[in-house]
């Protein structure tokens, strides 16, 4: 077996467990940063879940396909940023979203 074969095998194993890993990461984030989750926001939670799994897929693709990192933010990252801005009351700070 080559290094590429080994990396592909690891990546395939991680992809099979992606839903479980995404759930564990999201749970850990909620445990470590509870103040961010004071308000239950389903849109933010959905965006976060997609962002976590998308990030893991990007890493796996980069490892197995030897792709360079993206040069611009993906649509998922932009959506996540918009949700984060909407989540915070930035209008109170004199900044408009």
C-alpha positions in Angstrom: 0.0 0.0 0.0 1.1 3.5 -0.8 0.8 6.6 1.4 -2.0 7.8 -0.9 -3.9 4.6 -0.4 -3.5 4.9 3.4 -4.7 8.5 3.3 -7.7 7.5 1.2 -8.6 4.7 3.6 -8.5 7.1 6.5 -10.5 9.7 4.6 -13.1 7.1 3.7 -13.4 6.0 7.3 -13.9 9.6 8.4 -16.5 10.2 5.6 -18.5 7.2 6.8 -18.6 8.7 10.3 -19.2 12.3 9.2 -22.7 12.7 10.7 -21.5 11.3 14.1 -18.4 13.5 14.1 -20.4 16.6 13.1 -22.7 16.0 16.1 -19.9 15.5 18.5 -18.1 18.7 17.4 -21.3 20.7 17.6 -22.0 19.4 21.1 -18.5 20.2 22.2 -18.8 23.7 20.9 -22.0 24.2 22.8 -20.3 22.8 25.9 -17.3 25.0 25.6 -19.0 28.3 24.5 -22.4 28.2 26.1 -22.9 32.0 26.0 -23.0 31.8 22.2 -26.0 29.5 22.4 -28.1 31.4 25.0 -30.9 31.8 22.4 -32.0 28.7 20.6 -31.7 29.6 16.9 -32.6 26.7 14.5 -31.2 28.6 11.5 -27.8 29.2 13.3 -27.7 25.5 14.4 -28.4 24.3 10.8 -25.8 26.7 9.4 -23.3 25.5 12.0 -23.9 21.9 11.3 -23.4 22.4 7.6 -20.3 24.4 8.2 -18.7 21.7 10.4 -19.4 18.9 7.9 -18.3 21.1 5.0 -15.0 22.0 6.7 -14.3 18.3 7.4 -15.1 17.4 3.7 -12.8 20.2 2.6 -9.9 18.9 4.7 -10.5 15.3 3.5 -10.6 16.4 -0.1 -7.4 18.4 0.4 -5.6 15.4 1.9 -6.8 12.9 -0.7 -6.8 15.1 -3.8 -3.8 17.2 -2.9 -5.9 20.3 -3.6 -4.7 23.7 -2.5 -6.9 25.5 0.0 -9.8 27.6 -1.5 -8.9 31.1 -2.5 -12.2 32.5 -1.4 -14.8 31.7 1.1 -17.3 29.1 0.1 -21.0 29.8 0.0 -21.4 27.8 3.2 -18.9 30.0 5.0 -20.5 33.1 3.8 -23.9 31.8 4.9 -22.4 31.0 8.3 -21.0 34.5 8.6 -24.3 36.1 7.8 -26.1 33.9 10.4 -23.5 34.9 13.0 -24.1 38.6 12.3 -27.9 38.1 12.4 -27.5 36.2 15.7 -25.8 39.1 17.4 -27.5 42.4 18.0 -24.9 44.4 16.1 -27.4 47.2 15.7 -27.0 48.0 19.4 -23.3 48.7 18.7 -24.1 51.2 16.0 -23.2 48.7 13.2 -25.8 47.7 10.7 -25.9 44.1 9.3 
